[in-house]
Amino acid sequence: MADGAMTATFLVVIGGASLLAVTAPRLRPSDRLPSLEGWALADRSLGPVWTWFLLGGTIFTAYTFTAVPGLAYGNGAPAFFAVPYTVIVCPLAFVLLSRLWAVARRHGYITAADFVRGRYGSPPLALVVALTGILATMPYLALQLLGIRAVLTAGDVYPRGAGGDLVMVALFAGLAVATYRHGLRALTVISALKAVAVFVSLTAVCWLVLDRLGSPGPVFDGAARRLGGTDAAHSALLLSPAQQPAYATLAFGSALALLMYPHVLTAGFAADGPRTLRKVSVALPAWTALLALFGFLGVAALAVGVRAPEGGAEAAVPMLVDRLMPGPLAGLVFAAITVGALVPAAVMSIAAATSFVRNVYVEYVHPTATPKRQVRIAKAVSLTAKVGAIAFVFGLRDQDAINLQLLGGVWILQIFPAVAVGLFTGRLHPRALLAGWAVGMAAGTVLVVREGFSSVVPVGLGGPSVEIYAGLVALLLNLTVAVAATLALERLGVPRGADLTDLPTRLTVRRRPETGANNP
């Protein structure tokens, strides 16, 4: 049975999160008329501190905080690809998010597909960008609920059968109502609670681990023995040469993909300016340090002797917490991870709803929809997305959601040429980008499915095969087709759509002034 003090602490934190969500608009009320920009982007009004809370809380999901240590618990060193991956995201965000924000603000864009529509003048290309984002987001949303269930099950707070389903629905209901009413503003306030709760609880867990096992050395040595090695230098806790290409390409490809997800762009668009986004990008590594500590806890779970259920390695850290910590502190950790899932899940539902309204409903169904009607439809779609994610979790196996999320990462990477490359050059033809997208989607799906839903696939170029990230292979094919088709279409004289973004058509490099005696 669950510890009473643990359950009480858990309920207090979750109740506080719900209360903050309901009262969020009072912190900074807006007298503007209802608009999709106000509901989905908090009127683009968030300063550096709030943006850091929201963007970090959106990128670093609760499933990440359970899956990464679970992978470390089961496989060792490969799990830590998430650390360089989230480090690479920071300079990419510094450049891409700030530039995309400036264009979006100038033209009133709310989604990445809005930018693509304006950049290339191609409704079909904008549509596939929007649908790809929605398709990749839905399994990611479902994974947040799986993370909650893994945590609550490990803490014996999640009863079996219908009772457990009701617990899940109840946890999601309060935030769903607050999000429906107040949009992103409610989630911004809760993201601050998430940051405080996660940082405090993780510090406490790491201190207890080191207090029990001593310095990190014995932790890694103990974990190494359980992974079949003699010590940390001769075990799966170090990458083998054969694993290094997969590790590097996973980190790089995942970083490129992350910034294309609609929920990350939605959190970025809510900032009050490019300067804010650049400041936040510099400060994001603090969240990466948090993720590294969670990975360390997966190693610690091995060293302590935690026995996670077969096929449920993501429960390793919650089980470690339940074993080491007193009830109230364990309840705080479980609540922190749960709130950590609720924030990105709700942002994902807002992002998917906004993409649907702007790039499907208004573009193809009701072009004259008023701002008030757009907000009403977005709220309904957001609520539907949450309900669908819950039904997905209840109706399908956990592995199905994981498989679809692996595919989602490969799929979302295929809009990188249209969005990210399009920020710097409009040279690629929209029809060529469509062809490249189709090839990348098909190739990526085939590669992942053929390898039994593995994101790492063997590739051989006339020599021994090397395992690399499937999404990066598909992206290279995508870009190759896009460039070749652009050259062919230009030779044939096929016209383009109108570019409304005021960005350069060709990639230009600014030349620095020459230095000399009169020009220091």
C-alpha positions in Angstrom: 0.0 0.0 0.0 1.1 3.5 -0.6 2.6 5.5 2.3 0.0 8.0 3.7 2.5 10.8 4.0 3.8 10.2 0.5 0.3 10.3 -0.9 -0.6 13.4 1.0 2.5 15.3 -0.2 1.8 14.2 -3.8 -1.8 15.5 -3.6 -0.8 18.8 -2.1 1.7 19.5 -4.9 -0.7 18.4 -7.6 -3.5 20.5 -6.0 -1.2 23.5 -5.8 -0.4 23.1 -9.5 -4.1 23.0 -10.4 -4.8 26.1 -8.2 -1.9 28.0 -9.9 -3.3 27.0 -13.3 -6.8 28.4 -12.5 -5.4 31.7 -11.1 -2.7 32.2 -13.7 -4.6 34.9 -15.7 -4.8 37.1 -12.6 -1.0 37.3 -12.5 -1.0 39.3 -15.7 -4.5 40.0 -17.0 -5.0 41.0 -20.6 -7.7 43.3 -21.8 -7.3 42.4 -25.5 -10.0 40.8 -27.5 -9.9 37.0 -27.7 -7.4 35.8 -30.3 -5.5 32.7 -31.1 -2.3 34.6 -30.5 -3.5 35.5 -27.0 -4.7 32.0 -26.1 -1.9 29.9 -27.7 1.1 32.3 -27.3 0.1 34.4 -24.2 0.2 37.5 -26.4 3.9 37.0 -27.1 4.5 38.7 -23.7 6.8 36.3 -21.7 10.1 37.8 -20.5 13.4 35.8 -20.0 12.5 34.2 -16.7 9.1 33.0 -17.7 10.3 31.9 -21.1 13.1 29.9 -19.5 10.6 28.1 -17.2 8.2 27.4 -20.1 10.7 26.4 -22.8 12.7 24.3 -20.4 9.6 22.7 -18.9 8.3 22.0 -22.4 11.6 20.5 -23.9 12.5 18.4 -20.8 9.5 16.2 -20.4 8.7 13.8 -17.6 9.0 10.8 -19.9 12.6 12.0 -20.7 13.2 12.1 -16.9 12.1 8.4 -16.7 13.2 7.0 -20.0 16.8 8.3 -20.0 17.6 6.8 -16.5 15.6 3.7 -17.6 17.9 3.4 -20.7 20.9 3.9 -18.5 19.6 1.2 -16.1 19.2 -1.3 -19.0 21.9 -0.4 -21.5 24.4 1.8 -19.8 26.4 4.5 -21.7 24.2 4.9 -24.9 21.5 6.5 -22.7 23.6 9.5 -22.2 23.3 10.6 -25.8 20.5 12.8 -24.4 23.0 15.0 -22.7 25.0 16.2 -25.8 21.7 16.2 -27.7 20.2 18.8 -25.4 23.5 20.8 -25.4 23.4 20.9 -29.2 19.9 22.3 -29.0 21.0 25.4 -27.2 23.1 27.0 -30.0 20.5 25.9 -32.6 17.8 27.6 -30.6 20.0 30.7 -30.2 20.1 31.0 -34.0 16.9 29.4 -35.3 14.3 30.4 -32.7 15.3 34.0 -32.5 15.2 34.4 -36.3 12.0 32.6 -36.7 10.4 34.6 -33.9 11.3 37.9 -35.7 9.7 36.8 -38.9 6.6 35.4 -37.2 6.0 38.5 -35.2 6.4 40.8 -38.2 3.8 38.8 -40.2 1.6 37.5 -37.5 2.6 33.9 -37.9 1.6 31.5 -35.1 2.9 28.2 -36.4 5.8 26.9 -38.5 3.4 26.1 -41.3 2.3 29.8 -41.3 5.9 30.7 -42.0 6.2 28.0 -44.7 3.0 29.3 -46.3 4.4 32.9 -46.4 7.9 31.9 -47.4 7.1 29.7 -50.4 3.5 30.7 -51.2 2.6 27.0 -51.3 -0.6 25.9 -49.4 0.2 22.1 -50.0 3.7 22.5 -48.5 2.3 24.3 -45.5 -0.4 21.6 -45.1 2.1 18.8 -45.0 4.3 20.7 -42.5 1.2 21.2 -40.2 0.0 17.6 -40.5 3.5 16.2 -40.0 3.7 18.3 -36.8 0.4 17.0 -35.5 1.2 13.4 -36.4 4.5 13.5 -34.6 3.1 15.3 -31.6 0.2 12.9 -30.7 2.3 9.9 -29.7 4.7 12.3 -27.8 1.7 13.5 -25.9 0.6 9.9 -25.0 4.1 9.2 -23.8 3.8 11.9 -21.1 0.8 10.0 -19.7 2.8 6.8 -19.8 5.5 8.6 -17.7 2.9 9.5 -15.1 1.6 6.0 -14.9 5.1 4.5 -14.5 5.8 6.9 -11.6 2.5 6.4 -9.9 2.7 2.6 -10.3 6.2 2.5 -8.8 4.9 4.5 -5.8 1.9 2.3 -5.4 -0.4 5.3 -6.0 -1.9 3.9 -9.2 -4.4 1.2 -8.4 -5.0 -1.5 -10.9 -8.1 -1.5 -13.2 -10.7 1.2 -13.5 -9.5 2.9 -10.3 -6.1 3.6 -11.9 -7.8 5.0 -15.0 -9.8 7.3 -12.9 -6.7 8.6 -11.1 -5.1 9.4 -14.5 -8.2 11.2 -15.7 -8.5 13.2 -12.5 -4.8 14.3 -12.7 -5.3 15.5 -16.3 -8.8 17.1 -15.7 -7.8 20.1 -13.7 -5.0 21.1 -16.1 -7.3 20.4 -19.1 -9.9 22.8 -17.8 -7.3 25.5 -17.0 -5.7 25.1 -20.4 -9.1 25.3 -22.1 -9.9 28.5 -20.4 -6.6 30.3 -20.2 -4.3 28.7 -22.7 -0.6 29.0 -22.5 -0.6 31.5 -19.7 -1.8 28.8 -17.2 1.0 26.5 -18.3 3.6 29.2 -17.9 2.9 29.5 -14.2 2.8 25.8 -13.6 6.2 25.4 -15.4 7.7 27.5 -12.7 6.4 25.1 -10.1 7.7 22.2 -12.2 11.2 23.7 -12.2 11.3 24.3 -8.5 9.9 20.9 -7.6 12.1 19.0 -10.0 15.3 20.8 -9.1 14.7 20.5 -5.3 13.6 16.9 -5.4 16.4 15.8 -7.7 19.0 17.4 -5.4 17.5 15.5 -2.4 17.6 12.2 -4.2 21.2 12.6 -5.4 22.3 13.6 -1.9 20.7 10.5 -0.5 22.3 8.3 -3.1 25.8 9.7 -2.5 25.2 9.6 1.3 24.4 5.9 1.1 27.0 4.8 -1.5 29.7 7.4 -1.1 31.4 9.1 -4.0 30.3 8.6 -7.6 33.1 6.1 -8.2 31.5 3.3 -6.1 28.2 4.0 -7.7 29.6 3.4 -11.2 31.6 0.5 -10.2 28.6 -1.2 -8.6 26.5 -0.5 -11.6 29.2 -1.9 -13.9 29.3 -5.2 -12.0 25.6 -5.6 -12.5 26.0 -4.9 -16.2 28.5 -7.7 -16.5 31.8 -5.8 -16.1 34.5 -5.7 -13.5 34.5 -2.0 -13.0 33.3 1.2 -14.7 36.2 1.2 -17.2 35.4 -2.3 -18.4 31.6 -2.4 -18.8 28.6 -1.1 -20.8 29.0 2.2 -19.0 31.6 3.2 -21.6 30.8 3.4 -25.3 32.5 0.9 -27.6 33.9 2.1 -30.9 31.0 0.4 -32.7 28.5 2.4 -30.7 30.0 5.8 -31.3 28.5 6.6 -34.7 25.0 5.8 -33.4 25.6 7.9 -30.3 26.8 10.9 -32.3 24.1 10.8 -35.0 21.4 10.2 -32.4 22.5 13.3 -30.5 22.8 15.5 -33.6 19.7 14.3 -35.4 17.5 14.5 -32.3 18.6 18.1 -31.7 17.6 19.1 -35.2 14.3 17.3 -34.8 13.4 18.8 -31.4 13.3 22.4 -32.6 10.8 21.4 -35.3 8.2 20.1 -32.9 5.1 22.4 -32.7 5.1 22.5 -28.9 8.7 23.7 -28.8 8.0 26.4 -31.4 4.9 27.4 -29.5 6.8 27.9 -26.3 9.4 29.9 -28.3 6.9 32.1 -30.0 5.4 33.1 -26.6 8.6 35.1 -25.8 8.5 38.9 -26.0 11.4 39.1 -28.4 14.5 37.6 -30.1 16.8 39.0 -27.3 14.8 37.0 -24.7 15.1 33.8 -26.7 18.9 34.3 -27.0 19.2 34.8 -23.3 17.1 31.7 -22.6 19.1 29.6 -25.1 22.3 30.5 -23.1 20.6 29.5 -19.8 19.0 26.2 -21.1 22.0 24.0 -20.2 20.9 24.2 -16.5 18.0 21.9 -17.6 20.6 19.7 -19.3 22.5 19.3 -16.1 19.2 18.2 -14.5 18.8 15.5 -17.2 22.4 14.3 -16.7 21.6 13.8 -13.0 18.5 11.8 -13.8 20.8 9.6 -16.0 23.1 9.2 -13.1 20.1 8.0 -11.0 19.6 5.2 -13.5 23.1 4.1 -12.9 22.5 4.5 -9.1 19.4 2.3 -9.3 21.7 -0.5 -10.7 24.3 0.0 -8.0 21.6 -0.1 -5.2 20.1 -3.3 -6.7 16.7 -2.0 -7.8 14.9 -4.7 -9.8 12.7 -3.0 -12.3 10.0 -5.2 -13.9 10.9 -6.8 -17.2 10.2 -4.4 -20.0 9.6 -1.6 -17.5 13.1 0.0 -17.0 11.5 3.4 -16.9 10.3 2.5 -13.4 13.9 2.2 -12.1 14.2 5.7 -10.7 10.7 5.9 -9.2 11.5 2.5 -7.4 14.9 4.0 -6.3 13.1 7.0 -4.8 10.6 4.8 -3.1 13.4 2.7 -1.5 15.7 5.5 -0.4 13.5 8.5 0.6 11.0 9.0 3.4 7.4 9.2 2.5 6.9 13.0 2.2 10.1 13.5 0.1 9.1 10.6 -2.2 5.7 12.2 -2.6 7.4 15.4 -3.6 9.6 13.6 -6.2 6.6 11.7 -7.7 4.5 14.9 -7.8 7.4 16.8 -9.5 7.7 14.2 -12.2 3.9 14.2 -12.7 3.7 18.0 -13.0 6.7 17.6 -15.3 4.5 15.5 -17.6 1.4 17.6 -17.4 3.2 20.8 -18.6 4.6 19.5 -21.9 1.5 17.4 -22.5 -0.8 20.5 -22.3 1.6 22.6 -24.5 1.6 19.8 -27.1 -2.2 19.8 -27.1 -2.3 23.6 -27.6 0.3 23.4 -30.4 -1.5 20.6 -32.2 -4.8 22.5 -31.9 -3.3 25.8 -33.2 -1.7 24.0 -36.2 -5.0 22.4 -37.0 -7.0 25.7 -36.8 -4.5 27.9 -38.6 -3.4 25.6 -41.4 -6.3 23.2 -41.9 -9.5 24.8 -40.6 -8.9 28.4 -41.7 -7.0 27.5 -44.9 -9.4 24.8 -46.2 -12.7 24.8 -44.2 -13.6 28.3 -43.0 -11.3 31.0 -44.4 -13.5 33.8 -43.0 -13.5 32.5 -39.4 -13.3 35.3 -36.9 -10.5 35.3 -34.2 -13.1 34.4 -31.6 -14.3 31.4 -33.6 -10.7 30.3 -34.2 -10.0 30.3 -30.4 -13.2 28.4 -29.8 -12.3 25.7 -32.3 -8.7 25.5 -31.0 -10.0 25.0 -27.4 -12.2 22.2 -28.6 -9.4 20.5 -30.6 -7.0 20.9 -27.7 -9.4 19.2 -25.3 -10.0 16.4 -27.9 -6.3 15.8 -28.2 -6.0 15.3 -24.5 -8.9 12.9 -24.4 -7.5 11.1 -27.4 -4.1 10.7 -25.7 -5.8 9.2 -22.6 -7.8 6.8 -24.7 -4.6 5.9 -26.6 -2.8 5.1 -23.3 -5.7 3.0 -22.0 -6.4 1.2 -25.3 -3.0 0.3 -26.6 0.2 -1.3 -25.3 2.9 1.0 -23.9 5.3 -0.3 -26.6 2.9 0.9 -29.3 3.2 4.5 -28.1 6.9 4.2 -27.8 7.2 2.9 -31.4 5.0 5.7 -32.8 7.1 8.3 -30.9 10.3 6.9 -32.4 8.6 7.3 -35.8 7.5 10.7 -34.9 11.0 11.9 -34.3 12.0 10.7 -37.8 8.9 12.3 -39.3 9.3 15.7 -37.7 12.9 15.9 -38.9 11.6 15.8 -42.5 10.2 19.4 -42.3 13.6 20.7 -41.3 14.5 21.8 -45.0 11.2 23.7 -45.4 11.4 25.5 -42.0 15.0 25.8 -40.9 16.7 26.0 -44.2 14.0 28.3 -45.4 15.0 30.8 -42.8 18.2 31.4 -44.6 17.5 30.8 -48.2 14.3 30.5 -50.3 16.2 29.0 -53.2 14.6 25.5 -52.8 11.5 25.1 -54.9 8.3 24.3 -52.9 7.5 21.4 -55.2 11.0 20.0 -54.7 10.6 20.4 -50.9 7.3 18.4 -51.2 9.1 15.7 -53.1 12.0 15.6 -50.6 9.5 15.4 -47.7 7.7 12.5 -49.3 10.9 10.6 -49.9 12.2 11.3 -46.4 8.9 10.2 -44.8 8.8 7.0 -46.7 12.5 6.1 -46.3 12.5 6.9 -42.6 9.4 4.9 -41.9 10.7 1.9 -43.9 14.1 2.0 -42.1 12.6 2.2 -38.6 9.9 -0.5 -39.2 12.4 -2.8 -41.0 14.7 -2.8 -38.0 11.9 -3.7 -35.6 11.2 -0.1 -34.6 14.7 0.8 -33.8 15.8 4.4 -34.4 19.3 3.2 -35.2 19.8 1.4 -38.5 22.9 -0.2 -40.2 24.2 1.7 -43.2 26.9 0.4 -45.5 28.6 2.3 -48.2 30.7 -0.4 -49.9 32.3 -1.4 -46.6 31.4 -2.6 -43.2 28.0 -1.3 -42.1 27.8 1.5 -39.5 24.8 2.1 -37.3 23.4 5.6 -37.4 20.2 7.4 -36.7 17.5 6.6 -39.2 16.0 10.1 -39.1 19.4 11.6 -40.3 19.6 9.1 -43.2 16.0 10.1 -44.2 16.9 13.8 -43.9 19.9 13.4 -46.1 17.8 11.7 -48.8 15.2 14.4 -48.3 17.7 17.2 -48.9 19.3 15.4 -51.9 15.9 15.1 -53.6 15.0 18.7 -52.8 18.2 20.1 -54.2 18.1 17.9 -57.3 14.5 18.6 -58.0 15.0 22.3 -57.5 17.7 22.4 -60.2 15.4 20.4 -62.5 12.4 22.6 -62.0 14.5 25.8 -62.4 15.8 24.4 -65.7 12.2 23.7 -66.8 11.1 27.2 -65.8 8.4 26.0 -63.3 7.2 29.1 -61.4 7.3 29.5 -57.6 4.7 31.0 -55.3 5.1 34.5 -53.9 7.5 35.0 -51.0 5.9 37.4 -48.4 8.5 37.1 -45.6 11.1 39.8 -46.7 13.9 37.2 -46.1 16.8 36.8 -48.6 16.1 34.4 -51.4 19.7 33.2 -51.5 22.0 32.5 -48.5 24.3 35.5 -48.0 27.3 35.9 -45.8 28.0 39.2 -44.2 31.5 40.4 -44.7 33.3 41.9 -41.8 35.1 45.2 -42.4 38.8 45.1 -43.0 41.0 45.9 -40.1 43.9 48.3 -40.3 45.6 51.3 -38.7 42.6 53.5 -39.4 40.0 50.8 -38.8 40.8 49.0 -35.5 
